[in-house]
Amino acid sequence: MLLEAIYHRPGDGWTYGYDDQTVHLRIRTKKEDATKVEVLYGDKCKPWGDMATESMEILASDELYDYWQAAVRPPYGRLAYGFLLTKGHDQIWYTEKGFHSASPKEHLGLFEFPYLHPVDVHKPPVWVKDAIFYQIFPERFANGDRSNDPQETQAWGGRPEYYNFFGGDLQGVIDHLDYLTELGITVIYFNPLFDAPSNHKYDTRNYLQIDPHFGSTETLKSLVQACHERGIRVILDGVFNHCGVTFPYFQDVVEKGKDSEYYDWFHINEWPLQVTDGVPSYKTFAFEQTMPKLNTAHPEVRDYFINVGRYWIEETDVDGWRLDVANEADHAFWREFRKAVKELKSDAYILGEVWHDGMKWLQGDQFDGVMNYPVAHAILDFIVFEHYDAYDFAAKIGGYLARYPQQVNESCFVHLDTHDTVRLLTLCGDDKRKMKLATALQFTFAGAPSIYYGNEVGLTGQFDPDNRRCMIWESEKQDRELFAFYQKLIQLRKAHPALTSGSFRTLWAEKGSSLLAYERRLGEDLLVVVMNASPAPLTAELPFPTGEWYDAINDGAMETWHTGEHLGVLMPYEFRILYKHQ
């Protein structure tokens, strides 16, 4: 057994409270090395003879390692534990003292999870894992009130540019809630709504005012109320890492320099303010001189934006925040922000924009979930760009599943495109087969799926600003077959708790092959997904369990397999989502 590959440490995603009674324990071993792993556990204050043993199962695997997991319920809250690893006839113990051949005889020296405090358990809002998100870029979704149009508003459906406007607003969203209900979405995520000079509104001028071209606070109140009556939640985009150059407090600094009482609200490297070789003398978002970075460690800045976070929940009853460039603001600020928001609305969803490993923000004191960019990139690399074979993809996904606690995986935001990326259908080279395959994987993976507005009717677009085209509302121009496909996936996800709360296990993923099969399981609810991510037909030689299976996408068609039978041939980019007849 390769001891150098074995790893565990209490905390993070290795030992954590899953709920108020359950602790998840994980350990890493070399891939296909250990044949059995058990955990010895008990209360350090009880007699040694009361210790119990639980077999661990492989949660996931990546390129190098297997990740094992067991769920235990410490009756008194305290937990001391050690691992017994087996390979063939060889066994070794692993505890806080390291590796040893003899069985431990006392609690001292075991790993410890000192106490399972319910207040310390990371508890994302229970509704999130069941959510279907729909991202709306407000300026381009629908124009419902022409009286608030910006000057020189262009005709709907024109070519998007960096600085043009088409008049989209909140009333336009209200006018199309029937459409969103028909689709089946349960949460609207809005790009910024607050007063700002640009069409994207990430250069905020007034955080306490809805942009007049979108409507008013009363319009947002009406929209949220109408959404809630339909079972739809609403989350807003909080741009608190930086503001716009027109933000009054920054303008005060521009005018008064070091004499401004707001000078320390920002990160001023050199006075007077200037730009040299494209780099401002003040810190900004991505060197954008119109977006100065805020000093969220400053007490007044912290209090101001915590008030913003609370204000819009109090005023309009919105259901949470998506936090822009969340990884560039300090952790102390987010801890205070979370505390203030959760005190006001305990089930508000706090979602961080983090493009990488987000574990530092996901320990129950900051964010409920993050935008799962690593998973999105893995799906695109496997299906769209064909950079991975099935083996590589399964390994990537396995590592990502082992990275976070289970409740985090269930509550992350799983997208394939956003306002920051090329649209999905365009990435797929306008090949709807690829688009459907990627979306099917997205909707059958762990986490809450998100649809970027218009994808469901065939909206395309290259990089910004082209990816922010006007929504297609003429029925004859909409791809209604694609719309119906999204409807089916949404209905499937709502009907099967295994897709929101169940385990994920790879069944088939061979090197050099584009054939992938995996299962989602929760109790008796079992689904098997088989897909061909290749431009050529592939024979799915996966032996199928005996019984009657329903095809979730092809109108519920039923097929019966007998022992030893194979699934058959899958055409290029074809997939099957099958569930067992009960």
Secondary structure, DSSP 8 states (H G I E B T S, - for coil): --GGG-B--SSTTTEEESSSS-EEEEEEEETTT-SEEEEEEE-TTS-GGG-EEEE-EEEEE-SSEEEEEEEE--TTS-EEEEEEEEETTEEEEEETTEEESS---SSTTSEEE----GGGS----TTGGG--EEEE-GGGT----GGG--TT---TT----TT------HHHHHHTHHHHHHHT--EEEES--EE-SSSS--S-SEEEEE-TTT--HHHHHHHHHHHHHTT-EEEEEE--SB--TT-HHHHHHHHHGGGSTTGGGB-B-SSS--EETTEESB-BSTT-TTSBBB-TTSHHHHHHHHHHHHHHHHHH---EEEETTGGGS-HHHHHHHHHHHHHH-TT-EEEE--SS--GGG-SSSS-SEEB-HHHHHHHIIIIIS--S-HHHHHHHHHHHHHHS-HHHHHHSEE-S--TTS--HHHHTTT-HHHHHHHHHHHHTSSSEEEEETTGGGT----STTGGG------GGGS-HHHHHHHHHHHHHHHH-THHHHSEEEEEEE-TT--EEEEEEEETTEEEEEEEE-SSS-EEEEEE--SEEEEETTTTT-EEEE-TT-EEEEE-TT-EEEEEE--
